[in-house]
């Protein structure tokens, strides 16, 4: 039996919103596998969904840069240990240098970028600031005939690139703003991975079976829930945040454009943050429930 740590219970509780003891029991039944515990909870309790494991933990900045002709754009994430360091002028200058390097070289491989000169500058900054600084990731989108737009949230914690065929940079920016706010999974419904659909179908089937309805009704229930899921995660099917009466697909189509791709970076996404003092919180809750 795997050890069920307090930090693991805390993560499951944060991702599901369920009580501490329910989370602990689910983890025990799943032998400490948090993803299996979430699936089991969804099947047994009708839990609609769970937050992604990518909790914002690391600090830093995400930045974008677009070519003057709008044909391509780049996006980078540079991390620090604290938000205080992320606001330091030396750090912001370094992040801008990383962005300019990725843009000028059209290179997104971090190891190659570090070997080309960024590593020495990074190490000097680490010595100066006294925190670990990392160049985490970079991406580029666009190409011949593309129109690229970007949106960076005011605190530089979320940034998005959108590439269109047709349309203009203003339209691309509007779509990028929507992606920043809603965080879709794919551009089109048909792009949803088969394994994602299979897992959702399995969960919905288990939930519907609890209703005790006939098999044919259960099948229709599952089919309906899957259609709704696909609509919710597909950019083209989502209601535009600036005008909920219009879907993104319609917005782009009316402009004679097509969405080629989008890239969304959120600072610290997927980086585990060290949990502190949670044991004291658990002890207090157990004491209060006694």
Secondary structure, DSSP 8 states (H G I E B T S, - for coil): -----HHHHHHHHHHH---HHHHHHHHHHTTT-HHHHHHHHHHHH-------S----SEEEEEEEE-TTSSEEEEEEEEESSHHHHTSHHHHHHHHHHHHHHHHHT---HHHHIIIIIHHHHHHHHHHHSS--EEEEEEEEE-TTEEEEEEE-TTSSEEEEEEEESS-HHHHHHHHHHHHHH--SBSSGGGS-HHHHHHHHHHHHHHHHTTT--HHHHHHHHHHHHHHHHHHHBGGGSEETTEEEEEHHHHHHHTT-EEEEEEEEETTTT------SHHHHHHHHHHHH-
